[in-house]
Amino acid sequence: MDTVVKCDGVSVNYGQDEVIKGITFSLKKSDFVGFVGPNGAGKTTLVKALLRLIPISAGKIYLFGKEQSQFSDWYKIGYLPQKFSSVNILFPASVEEVVSLGLLSLKKNPKIITLKDRKKIEQTLLELGIINLKDRLFFQLSGGQGQRVMLARALVSEPEILIFDEPSAALDPDARKDFFTLVKKLNKEKKITVIIVTHDTGYIGAYANKLLYLDQKLIYFGSISDFCPSEKIGHYFEKSDQHVIWHQHQ
Amino acid sequence: MDITSFLHYSFIQRAFLAGSFVAVTCAVLGMFLVLRKMSLIGDGLSHVSLSAIALGLFFGLYPFYVALPVVVICSILILKISEKAKIYEDAAIGIISAIGIAGGVILVSLSKGFNMDLLSYLFGNILAISNIEVIISVLLSFLVMTVLYFYYWDLFSTTFDEEYARTTGIKIDFINMLLTVLTAITVVLSVKIVGLMMVSALLILPSVTSLQLAKDFKSAIFYAVIISLTSVISGITFSFFLDLPAGATIIMVNAAFFILALFTKSLSRFYQGV
């Protein structure tokens, strides 16, 4: 099977501090992997390094077989950031305009949103059940609606990898379940590789097929079924917690 | 005097033509600056213009030719100082702005005869705009608008969500540099229209007024252009018939639109029970 992401000994420094060190793993097409670990473990840092949002200090990252610095097909990767923290909430952007941004990596300047693009945007909104929001202002939406619009932005370029950073942070339990079910459906039907950063080691196991447990260095990378029995994670969880997580993964 | 004979004056025609082009440019550019919380860059760069214009007058050169390169270089310096000294952009604007004012004051005190000329740049004098200045204003406005059109979606994306824009391959540093340089050019163009003291108002007021009324980004830009154009045209007209300074009148018309927009918004909220 095709390797879509490969990290080879990746380290990231913030100033003098080494935030993640020597991370090595690879993901194949249609993998659904949870990046888990305690607070400050470097989960978001690893995702940002994959997306070239921060520079790596050692190692190499390969995307679709190309070294990251040579990779230019960014439309193949959809990204949904943590709690929209980087979004300018004063910007009067309509939902249609926000979703249009997902198509920019396919275009050269002057970038023009064509009639065909607008149909594609409508189709994506329709698939996610939010076509009724098309003309609404983004900053007037609820947390769950905003999340779906961001998912539409990530999906509109028909990516082969979807990366989510703590996607359920702003969602109530029902909206969280709906969201994860939708992502699982996309993973299964469209063979999209999914990476989800989460602090909830148990919950993600019900949807993912692999887990990557990080605590500055790689502690565990492998299948869900081998996670709880693994000796490597025994240091991080009490026996009773391991038992609860094992049940959640079933 | 009736309105038709007023329109036959060539200096009025020149003022309308140059003013309209600069008004449209300021409205579109100002929208991105306001939404990026960079409104005061216009103020900072206009202070740099003071130094540059004083320098031109001091050496007997046409001030516009000195101001354009000096202000563009200083706009790049603002970005570089912010990046190298790891300080927020507003602090870098403050530094360049203070140096601009200080340099201007020193040059004025060293000179003996150009204080009256400098006054026309401080408060603007669009009714005295020359043919060559009209041509330069129209050409540079056209250039700025063309570049804005070319990078519209990149500017939109970086203004809405810079982190996401980076993941789509947009060169953020280049876009920030581009916006700053375009602002520098527009500030120099606007000096003749409303003067150094009021340049930033021409960039900010149409945008903040339209943001009170707009339903999405496209309509926000459309309203800003209409407000800016109307303010410049009616400001020039009022100033002629009421014998008032043109630059200040343009800004007061802009301010009146802003107050009207705030009032309309409050009234509509009141009737909607929000």
Interface residues (C-beta under 8 A of the other chain):
Chain A: L51 R52 L53 S72 W74 Y75 I77 Y79 P81 F84 S86 V87 N88 L90 F91 P92 A93 S94 E97 V98 S100 L101 G102 L104 S105 K107 N109 P110 K111 I113 D135 L137 R153
Chain B: L35 R36 Y149 F150 Y151 Y152 W153 D154 F156 S157 T159 F160 D161 E162 E163 Y164 A165 R166 T167 T168 G169 I170 L211 A214 K215 D216 F217 K218 A220
